[in-house]
């Protein structure tokens, strides 16, 4: 049934506006989804996910986040033994990565792990592109592996 009070031309004029608003919403959602997925797959997010898996005792999930090169050199049992030597990795309450560097298919993130006891440890994680996915290549708690910019030194 047609509304007698609304002229037919008024209804026709609303459609372009509705279509325009719908397009703007869809495009905005697309950009938001793109940036969200990029952030979730960034080297820093991979390093955090790896460490979170370790702290939640999801050793197998963490191991699956490592590169083929890592897995060729380090077995799951080797990783478990390494973690027993450095309990702050599995007992950390926070991690901060103020240093991030990406050169082609290699990224380095460095910062500080804070343990449940309040103690801090430097941490450097090297992440590489492996089959077009960022994966952990190595992890170091050695202060000498921290980039000089973090240690307060000038280049």
DSSP file (Angstrom, degrees, kcal/mol; ACC not computed):
  #  RESIDUE AA STRUCTURE BP1 BP2  ACC     N-H-->O    O-->H-N    N-H-->O    O-->H-N    TCO  KAPPA ALPHA  PHI   PSI    X-CA   Y-CA   Z-CA
    1    1 A X              0   0    0      0, 0.0     2,-0.4     0, 0.0     0, 0.0   0.000 360.0 360.0 360.0 136.2    0.0    0.0    0.0
    2    2 A X        -     0   0    0      1,-0.0     2,-0.5     2,-0.0     6,-0.0  -0.709 360.0-117.3 -91.0 134.8    1.4    3.4   -0.9
    3    3 A X        -     0   0    0     -2,-0.4     3,-0.5     1,-0.2    -1,-0.0  -0.594  18.7-154.6 -72.1 122.9    1.4    6.2    1.7
    4    4 A X  S    S+     0   0    0     -2,-0.5    -1,-0.2     1,-0.2    -2,-0.0   0.738  89.4  57.1 -71.9 -23.3   -0.8    8.9    0.4
    5    5 A X  S    S+     0   0    0      2,-0.1     2,-0.6     1,-0.1    -1,-0.2   0.734  94.6  72.2 -82.8 -22.5    1.0   11.6    2.4
    6    6 A X  S    S-     0   0    0     -3,-0.5     2,-0.1     2,-0.0    -1,-0.1  -0.830  82.6-130.3 -99.3 122.4    4.5   11.0    1.0
    7    7 A X    >>  -     0   0    0     -2,-0.6     3,-1.2     1,-0.1     4,-1.0  -0.426  20.8-120.7 -67.1 145.0    5.1   12.1   -2.6
    8    8 A X  H 3> S+     0   0    0      1,-0.3     4,-1.4     2,-0.2    -1,-0.1   0.792 110.6  59.6 -58.6 -30.2    6.6    9.3   -4.8
    9    9 A X  H 3> S+     0   0    0      1,-0.2     4,-1.5     2,-0.2    -1,-0.3   0.802  97.6  59.5 -71.0 -27.7    9.7   11.5   -5.6
   10   10 A X  H <> S+     0   0    0     -3,-1.2     4,-0.8     2,-0.2    -1,-0.2   0.900 105.4  48.6 -67.0 -40.4   10.6   11.8   -1.9
   11   11 A X  H >X S+     0   0    0     -4,-1.0     4,-0.9     1,-0.2     3,-0.6   0.884 110.1  52.1 -64.8 -39.1   10.9    8.0   -1.6
   12   12 A X  H 3X S+     0   0    0     -4,-1.4     4,-0.6     1,-0.2     3,-0.3   0.830 105.0  55.6 -67.0 -32.3   13.1    7.9   -4.7
   13   13 A X  H 3X S+     0   0    0     -4,-1.5     4,-0.6     1,-0.2    -1,-0.2   0.723 100.6  59.6 -74.1 -21.4   15.4   10.5   -3.3
   14   14 A X  H <X S+     0   0    0     -4,-0.8     4,-2.3    -3,-0.6    -1,-0.2   0.812  90.8  69.8 -76.6 -31.1   16.2    8.5   -0.1
   15   15 A X  H  X S+     0   0    0     -4,-0.9     4,-2.7    -3,-0.3     5,-0.2   0.899  95.3  50.1 -60.6 -45.8   17.6    5.5   -2.0
   16   16 A X  H  X S+     0   0    0     -4,-0.6     4,-2.3     1,-0.2    -1,-0.2   0.896 112.7  49.1 -60.2 -36.7   20.9    7.0   -3.2
   17   17 A X  H  X S+     0   0    0     -4,-0.6     4,-2.5     2,-0.2    -1,-0.2   0.913 111.4  48.5 -67.2 -42.9   21.5    8.3    0.4
   18   18 A X  H  X S+     0   0    0     -4,-2.3     4,-2.4     2,-0.2    -2,-0.2   0.917 112.9  47.9 -63.0 -43.3   20.8    4.9    1.9
   19   19 A X  H  X S+     0   0    0     -4,-2.7     4,-2.4     2,-0.2    -2,-0.2   0.913 111.4  50.7 -64.3 -42.5   23.1    3.2   -0.7
   20   20 A X  H  X S+     0   0    0     -4,-2.3     4,-2.3    -5,-0.2    -2,-0.2   0.922 111.2  47.6 -61.1 -46.0   25.9    5.7    0.0
   21   21 A X  H  X S+     0   0    0     -4,-2.5     4,-2.3     1,-0.2    -1,-0.2   0.915 111.5  51.0 -62.8 -43.1   25.7    5.2    3.7
   22   22 A X  H  X S+     0   0    0     -4,-2.4     4,-2.4     1,-0.2    -1,-0.2   0.901 110.5  49.4 -61.9 -41.5   25.7    1.4    3.3
   23   23 A X  H  X S+     0   0    0     -4,-2.4     4,-2.7     2,-0.2     5,-0.2   0.911 110.0  50.4 -64.2 -42.8   28.8    1.7    1.1
   24   24 A X  H  X S+     0   0    0     -4,-2.3     4,-2.4     1,-0.2    -2,-0.2   0.915 111.8  48.4 -61.6 -43.2   30.7    3.9    3.5
   25   25 A X  H  X S+     0   0    0     -4,-2.3     4,-2.4     2,-0.2    -2,-0.2   0.926 113.1  47.3 -63.7 -45.2   29.9    1.5    6.4
   26   26 A X  H  X S+     0   0    0     -4,-2.4     4,-2.2     2,-0.2    -2,-0.2   0.911 113.1  47.8 -64.2 -42.9   31.1   -1.5    4.3
   27   27 A X  H  X S+     0   0    0     -4,-2.7     4,-2.4     2,-0.2    -1,-0.2   0.918 112.2  49.9 -64.9 -42.6   34.3    0.2    3.2
   28   28 A X  H  X S+     0   0    0     -4,-2.4     4,-2.4    -5,-0.2    -2,-0.2   0.902 110.7  49.5 -61.6 -41.6   35.0    1.3    6.8
   29   29 A X  H  X S+     0   0    0     -4,-2.4     4,-2.5     2,-0.2    -1,-0.2   0.888 109.7  52.5 -64.9 -38.9   34.5   -2.3    8.1
   30   30 A X  H  X S+     0   0    0     -4,-2.2     4,-2.3     2,-0.2    -2,-0.2   0.929 110.7  46.0 -63.2 -45.8   36.8   -3.6    5.4
   31   31 A X  H  X S+     0   0    0     -4,-2.4     4,-2.5     2,-0.2     5,-0.2   0.919 112.8  51.2 -62.5 -43.0   39.6   -1.2    6.3
   32   32 A X  H  X S+     0   0    0     -4,-2.4     4,-2.3     1,-0.2    -2,-0.2   0.914 110.9  47.6 -60.7 -44.1   39.1   -2.0   10.0
   33   33 A X  H  X S+     0   0    0     -4,-2.5     4,-2.5     2,-0.2     5,-0.2   0.905 111.1  52.0 -64.1 -42.0   39.3   -5.7    9.4
   34   34 A X  H  X S+     0   0    0     -4,-2.3     4,-2.2     1,-0.2    -2,-0.2   0.950 113.0  43.1 -60.0 -50.6   42.4   -5.3    7.2
   35   35 A X  H  X S+     0   0    0     -4,-2.5     4,-2.3     1,-0.2    -1,-0.2   0.862 112.8  53.6 -67.0 -34.8   44.3   -3.3    9.9
   36   36 A X  H  X S+     0   0    0     -4,-2.3     4,-2.2    -5,-0.2    -1,-0.2   0.933 111.3  45.0 -63.9 -45.4   43.1   -5.6   12.7
   37   37 A X  H  X S+     0   0    0     -4,-2.5     4,-1.1     2,-0.2    -2,-0.2   0.861 112.0  52.5 -69.2 -33.9   44.4   -8.7   10.8
   38   38 A X  H  < S+     0   0    0     -4,-2.2     3,-0.4    -5,-0.2    -1,-0.2   0.924 111.2  46.7 -65.4 -43.3   47.7   -7.0   10.0
   39   39 A X  H >< S+     0   0    0     -4,-2.3     3,-1.2     1,-0.2     6,-0.3   0.885 109.8  53.8 -65.3 -38.3   48.2   -6.1   13.6
   40   40 A X  H 3< S+     0   0    0     -4,-2.2    -1,-0.2     1,-0.3    -2,-0.2   0.753 113.6  43.1 -68.4 -23.2   47.4   -9.6   14.8
   41   41 A X  T 3< S+     0   0    0     -4,-1.1    93,-0.3    -3,-0.4    -1,-0.3   0.204  86.8 122.0-106.7  14.6   50.0  -11.0   12.4
   42   42 A X  S <> S-     0   0    0     -3,-1.2     4,-2.3     1,-0.1     5,-0.2  -0.356  76.7-110.7 -73.4 157.6   52.7   -8.5   13.1
   43   43 A X  H  > S+     0   0    0      1,-0.2     4,-2.5     2,-0.2     5,-0.2   0.888 119.8  52.5 -55.5 -39.5   56.1   -9.7   14.4
   44   44 A X  H  > S+     0   0    0      1,-0.2     4,-2.6     2,-0.2    -1,-0.2   0.918 108.9  49.2 -63.8 -42.1   55.4   -8.2   17.8
   45   45 A X  H  > S+     0   0    0     -6,-0.3     4,-2.6     2,-0.2    -1,-0.2   0.877 110.8  51.0 -64.3 -37.1   52.1   -9.9   18.0
   46   46 A X  H  X S+     0   0    0     -4,-2.3     4,-2.6     2,-0.2    -2,-0.2   0.929 110.5  48.4 -65.0 -45.1   53.8  -13.2   17.1
   47   47 A X  H  X S+     0   0    0     -4,-2.5     4,-2.4     2,-0.2    -2,-0.2   0.925 113.9  46.7 -61.3 -44.4   56.4  -12.7   19.8
   48   48 A X  H  X S+     0   0    0     -4,-2.6     4,-2.9     2,-0.2    -2,-0.2   0.919 112.5  49.7 -63.2 -43.3   53.8  -11.9   22.4
   49   49 A X  H  X S+     0   0    0     -4,-2.6     4,-2.5     2,-0.2    -2,-0.2   0.901 110.2  51.0 -62.0 -41.4   51.6  -14.9   21.3
   50   50 A X  H  X S+     0   0    0     -4,-2.6     4,-2.0     2,-0.2    -2,-0.2   0.942 113.7  43.7 -59.6 -49.7   54.7  -17.2   21.5
   51   51 A X  H  X S+     0   0    0     -4,-2.4     4,-2.6     1,-0.2    -2,-0.2   0.877 112.3  53.0 -66.7 -37.8   55.5  -16.0   25.0
   52   52 A X  H  X S+     0   0    0     -4,-2.9     4,-1.6     2,-0.2     6,-0.2   0.915 107.8  51.3 -64.0 -41.7   51.8  -16.1   26.1
   53   53 A X  H  <>S+     0   0    0     -4,-2.5     5,-3.3     1,-0.2    -2,-0.2   0.919 111.5  48.2 -59.7 -42.2   51.6  -19.8   24.9
   54   54 A X  H ><5S+     0   0    0     -4,-2.0     3,-1.5     1,-0.2    -2,-0.2   0.920 110.7  49.7 -64.3 -43.2   54.7  -20.6   27.0
   55   55 A X  H 3<5S+     0   0    0     -4,-2.6    -1,-0.2     1,-0.3    -2,-0.2   0.754 110.6  50.8 -69.3 -22.1   53.4  -18.8   30.1
   56   56 A X  T 3<5S-     0   0    0     -4,-1.6    -1,-0.3    -5,-0.2    -2,-0.2   0.243 118.4-112.7 -96.4  12.1   50.1  -20.7   29.8
   57   57 A X  T < 5S+     0   0    0     -3,-1.5     2,-1.0     1,-0.2     3,-0.2   0.775  73.8 138.8  62.5  29.0   52.0  -24.0   29.5
   58   58 A X     >< +     0   0    0     -5,-3.3     4,-2.3    -6,-0.2     5,-0.2  -0.551  16.6 158.2 -97.2  65.3   50.9  -24.5   25.8
   59   59 A X  H  >  +     0   0    0     -2,-1.0     4,-2.6     1,-0.2    -1,-0.2   0.875  68.5  51.4 -61.3 -40.9   54.3  -25.7   24.8
   60   60 A X  H  > S+     0   0    0     -3,-0.2     4,-2.0     2,-0.2    -1,-0.2   0.916 110.7  48.6 -64.9 -42.4   53.1  -27.5   21.6
   61   61 A X  H  > S+     0   0    0      2,-0.2     4,-0.6     1,-0.2    -2,-0.2   0.902 112.6  48.8 -63.6 -40.3   51.2  -24.4   20.4
   62   62 A X  H >< S+     0   0    0     -4,-2.3     3,-1.4     1,-0.2    -2,-0.2   0.925 109.3  52.3 -63.8 -43.9   54.3  -22.2   21.1
   63   63 A X  H >< S+     0   0    0     -4,-2.6     3,-1.7     1,-0.3    -1,-0.2   0.864 103.1  58.3 -61.6 -36.2   56.5  -24.7   19.2
   64   64 A X  H 3< S+     0   0    0     -4,-2.0    -1,-0.3     1,-0.3    -2,-0.2   0.674  98.5  61.6 -66.9 -16.3   54.1  -24.6   16.2
   65   65 A X  T << S+     0   0    0     -3,-1.4    71,-2.5    -4,-0.6    -1,-0.3   0.422  88.7  95.7 -87.9   0.6   54.8  -20.8   16.1
   66   66 A X  B <  S-a  136   0A   0     -3,-1.7    71,-0.2    69,-0.3    61,-0.1  -0.538  80.5-102.7 -92.8 159.6   58.5  -21.4   15.4
   67   67 A X     >  -     0   0    0     69,-2.8     4,-2.4    -2,-0.2     5,-0.2  -0.247  27.9-110.9 -75.3 163.8   60.2  -21.5   12.1
   68   68 A X  H  > S+     0   0    0      1,-0.2     4,-1.8     2,-0.2     5,-0.2   0.878 120.6  55.7 -60.9 -37.4   61.3  -24.6   10.2
   69   69 A X  H  > S+     0   0    0      2,-0.2     4,-1.2     1,-0.2    -1,-0.2   0.913 108.0  47.9 -62.9 -42.5   64.9  -23.6   10.8
   70   70 A X  H >> S+     0   0    0     66,-0.2     4,-3.4     1,-0.2     3,-0.6   0.944 111.9  49.5 -60.3 -48.4   64.2  -23.5   14.6
   71   71 A X  H 3< S+     0   0    0     -4,-2.4    -1,-0.2     1,-0.3    -2,-0.2   0.759 106.0  57.1 -67.6 -24.9   62.5  -26.9   14.5
   72   72 A X  H 3< S+     0   0    0     -4,-1.8    -1,-0.3    -5,-0.2    -2,-0.2   0.836 119.7  30.4 -70.2 -32.3   65.3  -28.4   12.6
   73   73 A X  H << S+     0   0    0     -4,-1.2     2,-0.5    -3,-0.6    -2,-0.2   0.809 121.7  46.3 -95.7 -35.7   67.7  -27.4   15.3
   74   74 A X     <  -     0   0    0     -4,-3.4    -1,-0.2    -5,-0.2     2,-0.1  -0.945  68.6-153.9-119.7 121.9   65.6  -27.5   18.5
   75   75 A X     >  -     0   0    0     -2,-0.5     4,-2.3    -3,-0.1     5,-0.2  -0.384  34.9-105.2 -82.9 169.2   63.2  -30.3   19.4
   76   76 A X  H  > S+     0   0    0      1,-0.2     4,-2.1     2,-0.2     5,-0.1   0.890 124.8  51.3 -60.6 -39.4   60.2  -29.9   21.6
   77   77 A X  H  > S+     0   0    0      2,-0.2     4,-2.3     1,-0.2    -1,-0.2   0.887 107.3  53.1 -65.7 -38.9   62.1  -31.6   24.4
   78   78 A X  H  > S+     0   0    0      2,-0.2     4,-2.4     1,-0.2    -2,-0.2   0.917 108.8  50.0 -60.5 -43.3   65.0  -29.2   23.9
   79   79 A X  H  X S+     0   0    0     -4,-2.3     4,-2.3     1,-0.2    -2,-0.2   0.910 109.2  51.2 -62.6 -42.1   62.7  -26.3   24.2
   80   80 A X  H  X S+     0   0    0     -4,-2.1     4,-1.5     1,-0.2    -1,-0.2   0.908 110.4  48.5 -62.6 -41.9   61.2  -27.7   27.4
   81   81 A X  H  X S+     0   0    0     -4,-2.3     4,-1.2     1,-0.2    -1,-0.2   0.897 110.0  52.8 -64.3 -39.8   64.7  -28.1   28.9
   82   82 A X  H >X S+     0   0    0     -4,-2.4     4,-1.1     1,-0.2     3,-0.5   0.918 107.0  52.1 -60.2 -44.3   65.6  -24.5   27.9
   83   83 A X  H 3< S+     0   0    0     -4,-2.3     7,-0.3     1,-0.2    -1,-0.2   0.833 103.6  57.4 -64.5 -32.8   62.5  -23.2   29.7
   84   84 A X  H 3< S+     0   0    0     -4,-1.5     3,-0.4     1,-0.2    -1,-0.2   0.820 106.2  50.7 -66.2 -29.6   63.4  -25.1   32.9
   85   85 A X  H << S+     0   0    0     -4,-1.2     2,-0.3    -3,-0.5    -1,-0.2   0.751 118.8  37.1 -77.0 -24.6   66.7  -23.2   32.9
   86   86 A X    ><  +     0   0    0     -4,-1.1     3,-1.8    -3,-0.2     4,-0.5  -0.657  66.6 171.9-128.9  75.2   65.0  -19.8   32.4
   87   87 A X  T 3>  +     0   0    0     -3,-0.4     4,-1.9    -2,-0.3     3,-0.4   0.692  68.8  76.0 -62.9 -18.9   61.8  -19.9   34.5
   88   88 A X  T 34 S+     0   0    0      1,-0.2    -1,-0.3     2,-0.2     4,-0.1   0.813  87.5  63.0 -62.1 -26.7   61.1  -16.2   33.9
   89   89 A X  T <4 S+     0   0    0     -3,-1.8     3,-0.5     1,-0.2    -1,-0.2   0.921 114.5  29.9 -64.7 -42.8   59.9  -17.1   30.4
   90   90 A X  T  4 S+     0   0    0     -4,-0.5    -1,-0.2    -3,-0.4    -2,-0.2   0.635 123.8  50.3 -91.3 -13.7   57.1  -19.2   31.6
   91   91 A X  S  < S+     0   0    0     -4,-1.9    25,-1.9   -35,-0.0     2,-0.2  -0.002  80.3 127.8-111.7  28.9   56.5  -17.2   34.8
   92   92 A X  E     -B  115   0A   0     -3,-0.5    23,-0.3    23,-0.2     3,-0.1  -0.566  40.4-167.1 -86.3 151.1   56.4  -13.7   33.4
   93   93 A X  E    S+     0   0A   0     21,-3.3     2,-0.3     1,-0.3    22,-0.2   0.609  73.0   9.0-106.7 -20.0   53.5  -11.3   34.1
   94   94 A X  E     -B  114   0A   0     20,-1.4    20,-2.7     2,-0.0     2,-0.4  -0.994  54.9-159.9-156.1 158.8   54.3   -8.8   31.4
   95   95 A X  E     -B  113   0A   0     -2,-0.3     2,-0.4    18,-0.2    18,-0.2  -0.996   6.7-165.2-140.3 136.9   56.5   -8.1   28.4
   96   96 A X  E     -B  112   0A   0     16,-2.2    16,-2.0    -2,-0.4     2,-0.5  -0.987   3.9-169.8-124.2 132.1   57.3   -4.8   26.8
   97   97 A X  E     +     0   0A   0     -2,-0.4    14,-0.2    14,-0.2   -53,-0.0  -0.724  19.5 158.9-119.7  79.5   58.9   -4.5   23.4
   98   98 A X  E     +     0   0A   0     -2,-0.5     2,-0.5    12,-0.2    13,-0.2   0.714  63.9  66.7 -74.6 -17.3   60.0   -0.9   22.9
   99   99 A X  E     +B  110   0A   0     11,-1.9    11,-2.1    -3,-0.1     2,-0.4  -0.905  58.7 164.1-109.3 127.8   62.4   -1.9   20.1
  100  100 A X  E     +B  109   0A   0     -2,-0.5     2,-0.4     9,-0.2     9,-0.2  -0.993   5.0 173.1-140.2 131.4   61.1   -3.2   16.8
  101  101 A X  E     -B  108   0A   0      7,-2.3     7,-2.8    -2,-0.4     2,-0.4  -0.995   7.5-171.6-140.1 134.0   63.1   -3.5   13.6
  102  102 A X  E     +B  107   0A   0     -2,-0.4     2,-0.5     5,-0.2     5,-0.2  -0.991   6.4 176.2-127.6 126.3   62.0   -5.2   10.3
  103  103 A X  E >   -B  106   0A   0      3,-3.1     3,-1.7    -2,-0.4     2,-0.4  -0.920  65.0 -62.4-129.9 105.7   64.4   -5.8    7.4
  104  104 A X  T 3  S-     0   0    0     -2,-0.5     0, 0.0     1,-0.3     0, 0.0  -0.405 122.6  -7.6  56.4-111.3   62.7   -7.7    4.6
  105  105 A X  T 3  S+     0   0    0     -2,-0.4    24,-2.2    -3,-0.1     2,-0.4   0.152 122.0  80.0-103.6  18.8   61.8  -11.1    6.0
  106  106 A X  E <   -BC 103 128A   0     -3,-1.7    -3,-3.1    22,-0.2     2,-0.4  -0.991  53.6-178.5-129.2 128.9   63.6  -10.7    9.4
  107  107 A X  E     -BC 102 127A   0     20,-3.4    20,-3.0    -2,-0.4     2,-0.4  -0.953   8.8-161.7-125.1 146.0   62.2   -8.8   12.4
  108  108 A X  E     -BC 101 126A   0     -7,-2.8    -7,-2.3    -2,-0.4     2,-0.4  -0.996   6.2-176.1-126.7 129.7   63.7   -8.3   15.8
  109  109 A X  E     +BC 100 125A   0     16,-2.4    16,-2.9    -2,-0.4     2,-0.3  -0.992   9.6 178.2-123.3 134.6   61.8   -7.2   18.8
  110  110 A X  E     +BC  99 124A   0    -11,-2.1   -11,-1.9    -2,-0.4     2,-0.3  -0.963  19.9 103.4-136.1 151.5   63.5   -6.5   22.1
  111  111 A X  E     - C   0 123A   0     12,-2.5    12,-2.0    -2,-0.3     2,-0.4  -0.847  59.7 -44.0 177.7-137.6   62.5   -5.4   25.5
  112  112 A X  E     -BC  96 122A   0    -16,-2.0   -16,-2.2    -2,-0.3     2,-0.5  -0.986  27.2-154.1-134.5 133.0   61.9   -6.6   29.0
  113  113 A X  E     -BC  95 121A   0      8,-3.1     8,-2.1    -2,-0.4     2,-0.5  -0.886  15.6-154.3 -97.0 134.2   60.2   -9.5   30.6
  114  114 A X  E     -BC  94 120A   0    -20,-2.7   -21,-3.3    -2,-0.5   -20,-1.4  -0.957  13.0-145.4-111.7 124.3   58.9   -8.9   34.1
  115  115 A X  E >   -B   92   0A   0      4,-3.4     3,-1.9    -2,-0.5   -23,-0.2  -0.287  27.7-104.3 -83.0 168.6   58.5  -12.0   36.3
  116  116 A X  T 3  S+     0   0    0    -25,-1.9   -24,-0.1     1,-0.3    -1,-0.1   0.778 122.5  58.0 -61.5 -27.0   56.0  -12.9   38.9
  117  117 A X  T 3  S-     0   0    0    -26,-0.2    -1,-0.3     2,-0.1     3,-0.1   0.458 121.8-107.6 -83.0  -0.5   58.6  -12.1   41.5
  118  118 A X  S <  S+     0   0    0     -3,-1.9    -2,-0.1     1,-0.3     2,-0.1   0.298  76.1 135.3  92.8  -9.7   59.0   -8.5   40.1
  119  119 A X        -     0   0    0     -5,-0.1    -4,-3.4     1,-0.0    -1,-0.3  -0.404  44.4-140.9 -73.4 150.9   62.4   -9.3   38.6
  120  120 A X  E     -C  114   0A   0     -6,-0.2     2,-0.3    -3,-0.1    -6,-0.2  -0.811  15.8-173.9-111.7 151.9   63.2   -8.1   35.0
  121  121 A X  E     -C  113   0A   0     -8,-2.1    -8,-3.1    -2,-0.3     2,-0.1  -0.994  27.5-117.9-141.8 138.0   65.1   -9.8   32.3
  122  122 A X  E     -C  112   0A   0     -2,-0.3     2,-0.4    19,-0.3   -10,-0.2  -0.449  34.8-168.5 -68.3 150.3   66.1   -8.4   28.9
  123  123 A X  E     -C  111   0A   0    -12,-2.0   -12,-2.5    -2,-0.1     2,-0.4  -0.996  15.3-175.0-144.4 138.3   64.5  -10.3   26.0
  124  124 A X  E     -CD 110 140A   0     16,-2.4    16,-2.6    -2,-0.4     2,-0.4  -0.999   6.1-171.1-131.3 129.9   65.2  -10.4   22.2
  125  125 A X  E     -CD 109 139A   0    -16,-2.9   -16,-2.4    -2,-0.4     2,-0.5  -0.985   9.0-155.3-122.7 127.6   63.1  -12.4   19.8
  126  126 A X  E     -CD 108 138A   0     12,-2.3    11,-3.4    -2,-0.4    12,-1.6  -0.907  14.0-170.3-103.0 127.3   64.0  -12.8   16.2
  127  127 A X  E     -CD 107 136A   0    -20,-3.0   -20,-3.4    -2,-0.5     2,-0.3  -0.944   1.9-169.7-120.2 137.2   61.1  -13.5   13.9
  128  128 A X  E     -CD 106 135A   0      7,-3.0     7,-2.7    -2,-0.4     2,-0.6  -0.884  30.4-106.5-125.9 156.6   61.3  -14.6   10.3
  129  129 A X  E     + D   0 134A   0    -24,-2.2     2,-0.4    -2,-0.3     5,-0.2  -0.737  40.6 176.4 -80.0 124.0   59.0  -15.0    7.3
  130  130 A X  E >  S- D   0 133A   0      3,-3.1     3,-0.9    -2,-0.6    -2,-0.0  -0.961  73.5 -15.0-133.6 111.8   58.5  -18.7    6.8
  131  131 A X  T 3  S-     0   0    0     -2,-0.4    -1,-0.1     1,-0.2     3,-0.1   0.911 129.5 -55.5  55.7  43.9   56.0  -19.7    4.1
  132  132 A X  T 3  S+     0   0    0      1,-0.2     2,-0.4   -27,-0.0    -1,-0.2   0.644 120.1 105.0  64.8  18.4   54.7  -16.2    4.2
  133  133 A X  E <  S- D   0 130A   0     -3,-0.9    -3,-3.1    -5,-0.1     2,-0.3  -0.981  76.3-114.8-125.9 141.9   54.0  -16.3    7.9
  134  134 A X  E     + D   0 129A   0     -2,-0.4     2,-0.3   -93,-0.3    -5,-0.2  -0.594  43.7 174.2 -72.0 131.0   55.9  -14.7   10.7
  135  135 A X  E     - D   0 128A   0     -7,-2.7    -7,-3.0    -2,-0.3     2,-0.3  -0.982  36.4 -99.1-140.4 150.8   57.5  -17.4   12.9
  136  136 A X  E     +aD  66 127A   0    -71,-2.5   -69,-2.8    -2,-0.3    -9,-0.3  -0.518  33.4 175.8 -72.4 127.7   59.9  -17.3   15.8
  137  137 A X  E     -     0   0A   0    -11,-3.4     2,-0.3     1,-0.4   -10,-0.2   0.809  64.8 -14.5 -97.1 -45.0   63.5  -18.1   14.8
  138  138 A X  E     - D   0 126A   0    -12,-1.6   -12,-2.3     2,-0.0    -1,-0.4  -0.991  49.7-149.0-157.5 166.7   65.2  -17.6   18.2
  139  139 A X  E     - D   0 125A   0     -2,-0.3     2,-0.4   -14,-0.2   -14,-0.2  -0.999  17.5-175.5-138.5 133.4   64.8  -16.2   21.7
  140  140 A X  E     - D   0 124A   0    -16,-2.6   -16,-2.4    -2,-0.4    -2,-0.0  -0.996  25.6-175.6-137.4 140.1   67.5  -14.7   23.9
  141  141 A X        +     0   0    0     -2,-0.4     2,-0.4   -18,-0.2   -19,-0.3   0.226  53.6 121.5-108.1   8.9   67.7  -13.4   27.4
  142  142 A X    >   -     0   0    0      1,-0.2     3,-2.0   -18,-0.1     4,-0.4  -0.608  61.2-144.1 -76.1 123.2   71.3  -12.4   27.0
  143  143 A X  G >  S+     0   0    0     -2,-0.4     3,-1.2     1,-0.3    -1,-0.2   0.798  98.9  65.2 -58.0 -27.5   71.8   -8.7   27.6
  144  144 A X  G 3  S+     0   0    0      1,-0.2    -1,-0.3    -3,-0.0     4,-0.1   0.697  95.6  58.3 -69.2 -17.5   74.4   -8.6   24.8
  145  145 A X  G <  S+     0   0    0     -3,-2.0     2,-0.4     2,-0.1    -1,-0.2   0.560  81.2 103.0 -87.4  -8.8   71.7   -9.5   22.3
  146  146 A X  S <  S-     0   0    0     -3,-1.2     5,-0.1    -4,-0.4   -22,-0.1  -0.601  86.7-105.1 -74.6 128.6   69.7   -6.4   23.1
  147  147 A X    >>  -     0   0    0     -2,-0.4     4,-1.5     1,-0.1     3,-1.4  -0.213  26.9-118.5 -53.7 143.3   70.1   -3.7   20.4
  148  148 A X  T 34>S+     0   0    0      1,-0.3     5,-2.2     2,-0.2     4,-0.4   0.774 109.9  67.0 -58.0 -28.5   72.3   -0.9   21.6
  149  149 A X  T >45S+     0   0    0      1,-0.2     3,-0.5     2,-0.2    -1,-0.3   0.859 104.5  43.9 -62.6 -34.1   69.5    1.6   21.2
  150  150 A X  T <45S+     0   0    0     -3,-1.4    -1,-0.2     1,-0.2    -2,-0.2   0.873 106.3  59.8 -76.1 -37.9   67.6    0.0   24.1
  151  151 A X  T 3<5S-     0   0    0     -4,-1.5    -1,-0.2    -5,-0.1    -2,-0.2   0.496 121.1-106.7 -71.3  -1.0   70.7   -0.4   26.2
  152  152 A X  T < 5S+     0   0    0     -3,-0.5     2,-0.2    -4,-0.4    -3,-0.2   0.521  78.3 130.2  90.2   5.2   71.0    3.4   26.1
  153  153 A X      < -     0   0    0     -5,-2.2    -1,-0.3    -6,-0.1     2,-0.3  -0.597  55.2-124.9 -90.8 154.0   74.0    3.5   23.8
  154  154 A X              0   0    0     -2,-0.2    -1,-0.0    -3,-0.1    -5,-0.0  -0.686 360.0 360.0 -92.7 151.6   74.2    5.6   20.7
  155  155 A X              0   0    0     -2,-0.3    -1,-0.1    -6,-0.0    -6,-0.0   0.493 360.0 360.0 -65.3 360.0   75.0    4.0   17.3
